[in-house]
Amino acid sequence: MFIMAPGDALYGADILHATCHDSWRCCHNSLFILVTPASLTDDLPPPKFLAGAENITVREGDTAVLPCAVRHLGTKQVSWRRIDDDDFLTIGSMTWVDDEKIAVDHTRKAQDVTIWDLVIDKVGPEHAGIYECQVSSSLGHNKRVKLNLFSLTGKRYIDPYKHQRMQIVKNQSIRDRAFVSELLISRATLRDAGEYVCRSSRNNIVNMKITVLRGKPPGPTQTTNDEEHFDLPGISLGNKGQL
């Protein structure tokens, strides 16, 4: 048994078995955990997860970032795990699995907010599923994020010179420090339906699924080569990225 007071140091071998006493600093299987007495945390507000995406979709082979931001974490630890697995993927800023693809992007922001994003590089089908970000010693303090994967079975790049009804518009926003790329499709047809993928030079990807419904057009209908063309306002797909 190792009993310690705040400020003391603990030295041990690779594996030490200890029993926590009076909720002070303990060591178990080389994992050092700071357990703060209740009297020191009674006045602290409980941890709170900030709003963030709970459904992430990335292309197979790309990098997935599962967001997790916590306010009022205090001395507690943040960990990640899959809900169908009892083993932790990460604890704090450390990775607890033998997988070089998994890491934690940890940063501290103002107003007692810390970021603990789970980063999975070169995602594959085995990475799809539901992940849980949780705060230690806090029952009910967890956030779940679902990771979805998609793969492209074919590629059809948009060539504005070849497809005269399509136009790519690019501009920059100095105020937002962002660039905007927008695909405009005039006089949409049923053949324009499908999944569109916008990919930046930094491999940031946004995918959108477009459905074109057959209905009464607001203007005259033209027919060319057995294909209906409706005088619709068209389709506008936009994507914004940081400069």
Buried (B, 14 or more C-beta within 10 A) or exposed (E): EBEBEEEEEEEEEEEBEBEBEEBBBBBBEEEEBEBBEEEEBEEBEEBBBBEBEEEBBBBBEBBBBBBBBBBBBBEBBBBBBBEEEEEBBBBBEEBBBEEEBBBBBBEEEEEBBBBBBBBBBEBEEEBBBEBBBBBBEBEEBBBEBBBEBBEEEEEEEBEEEEEEBBBEEEEEEEEEEEBBBBBBBBBBBEEBBEEBBBBEEEEEBBBBEEEBEEEEBEEEEEEEEEEEBBBBEBBEBEBEBEE
